[in-house]
Amino acid sequence: MKTKIQVSIILIVIVSSLGFLALHVILTNDQVEDNQHVSNSLYINSPSPKQLIELYPPQTIWPRTQSAYGNLTQYSVVLNCTIPIYISTAPLLVQYNTSATEIQAKEIADKIFGMKNVTVLELMYRGEITLATENKREALEVHNLNILSYINTDCGGEKTNSSIREIADALTKLLDDYWLFDTDVVRNFTDIRPSAWSTETSLNGTIISSKTTLYRVSYSYYVNKIPIVGAGAAFNYDFHGSTINSAILRLPIVKVAGIQNVTITPDQALQNFISGWGVSGGIVPVPMIDSLPKTGTCVINSIKLVYYSDWGFKSQYRRYPVLLYEISGKLEYLENGKELSEPFTTYEYATG
């Protein structure tokens, strides 16, 4: 017999059209028969990887796009990391997406999150199924079965002696019992770190004290030891004490469809970034950056090969997770005589 673990998950979301505070959970998985149990019947009712490639050939040549950070060739570059070893090929991935049924959404709300007597609320956009409890204090938003975001405004859950890592692992195990997808990803625990703070400031704006209010337990996905990043691969819980304040739980359903050539080396990717080139905003979110001084120091803390996965499927970029180099670091410069530092994470093409 399985032990049911009650976990209170909280995230406050204002649903203005209904005039109350709601909690949400976004789930995405594969389509199931309406009259079957989710845990026994999840399957991919979609073309095979080979068929998808024939129907929608993946793009491998990308147009150059100007980076949001502009040309940094006048900056001094400081490498605070090791340039990774260049690999010439990597798996080509196909990502699947299937909408959920009302029966599936209600079963997940009940069996995973303990939501009883739920009613269906309709959203005006995107076609998600949103469920809420009678008191409207808990909500589960279901866009697809393998993408979750659960929220509970009743945050007064009982304290437990379990660590937040143990609570997160236990709920993840319950989800995995339902997420019986044929996917080539591997999920690993990443870390625990502060994710929100409360600060006390003086009248002139000086910070008097700062206290961590939320801690985030994060997990990462990999295929062939290459990380999958982006909105489609987010998997984390935010805790207030031992109570879950919010959770974004997404599982990329991907299959290896073949091999692709990695035509750009890590050194070339770094040079492209310094020269002012970046990745299209249709593939990754582009940050809004104010005009930067033309000189300064660019500190590179990390360069790694990744797949970028989105959770929408409006373009072929989201059907095929795009192989990119993720570059993280900070820009240091003087502005009006004041030393400033701008952390960044940006992306460069690995193919093309």
Summary of the structure (lengths in Angstrom):
residues: 352
radius of gyration: 22.1
end to end distance: 52.6
largest distance: 67.7
contacts: 1074
relative contact order: 0.22
helix: 15%
strand: 41%
